[in-house]
Amino acid sequence: MGRPRIRDDLAALEGYHSPQVDVDVRLNTNEAPGPPPAGFADAVADAARSMDWHRYPDRGAVALRSALASLHGLDGGDDPAARVFCANGSNEVLQTILLTFAGPGRTVLTFEPTYAMHGHIARISGATTIDGVRSDGFLIDADHAVALIAEHRPSVTFVCSPNNPTGIAEPTESILAILEAVKAVDGLLVVDEAYGQFAPWSAVDLLSSSDDLPLVVTRTYSKTWAMAGARLGYLLAAPWLVSELDKVVLPYHLDALKQAAGLAALEFLDDMEQRVASIVEERGRIEVNLNDLGCEVWPSGANFVLFRPPADSGLTGDAVWQGLLDRSVLVRNTASWDHLDGCLRVTVGTAEDNTVFLTALNEVLAS
Ligand SMILES: *Cc1c(COP(=O)(O)O)cnc(C)c1O
């Protein structure tokens, strides 16, 4: 039978797995716990009514990119949009970076455990991946990172900070050391700040100092902005780098309604900041309660918490995950991931959801 064969280098590749199960309390994908403010939906509906639907969208998404540059204080120069690149979710941003700077014959470095899509998209681009390993406590050891970069000369190095799924943000000094090492091998450093709003500092601050850095910072509307359904992400970088990405991405990839939605969201900054504050407060409550239940807990700078159920419960991570699911609570099962033996990751939900989760966990551990 003449079935076409997929690329040999993709034959062994596994797809992205994150079960979408119908449950009462969904705390597995780090989405925002509630919808965007009501005024946001009205603004998008107004935009939809007045839109030139028969026309292609603004290919350069200039209004949206300029507004994002201004949000981050990077709108200086003749072209205020020049330091921003937008795409359909930060996953498409990552894909565009990798299509542009990785590919066959090139190497991409990650520090495990981390966001699986970095290595996954790198391999789809045809690149070879090198796995660095995080030290105890899941921070990156800067000396280890610098040595790996000098040895393997990766075209692209990923640092996820705050890191998914461990939650920890890297200190500035580590990022600076890694950036120096990357520069020395003509590589590119990508700092994935999908959870940047929850972190104590941002690598965006480094970008404002110079347009010569081989540095990209990625962000998403999916988490804090409560817009996972819209699929919108962006990166901040020097103008020369954004121009290269513009050559690679498909023309008109960012539809007009999404551009309008991204702009409309920026009118609700205060609202977003309040949401971040209440998620941080709830995160603290979850951490304290997990500790009280005897779990091992890693301090989080994001909107989720990684924990390992107590060994003396006699339950594996899989069993605790199943026990929660039996009580209609879905968390992310990371128990069989490398370096995360027996761990689970819970997204911070509404206060009510979090209480249901903690009560269910208490029951499971006592069973
Ligand atoms: C959720 C997540 C993303 C993906 O974001 P989208 O904008 O929804 O594609 C990227 N990076 C990390 C680390 C994430 O956790």
The ligand as an ORCA input file, in Angstrom:
! r2SCAN-3c Opt
* xyz 0 1
  C       1.905     27.848     28.481
  C       3.304     28.069     28.058
  C       3.613     28.534     26.771
  C       2.577     28.516     25.676
  O       1.870     29.584     25.592
  P       0.864     29.838     24.390
  O       1.015     31.299     24.240
  O      -0.457     29.423     24.900
  O       1.314     29.092     23.184
  C       4.907     28.853     26.463
  N       5.889     28.683     27.357
  C       5.647     28.197     28.580
  C       6.761     28.014     29.536
  C       4.350     27.865     28.968
  O       4.121     27.336     30.173
*
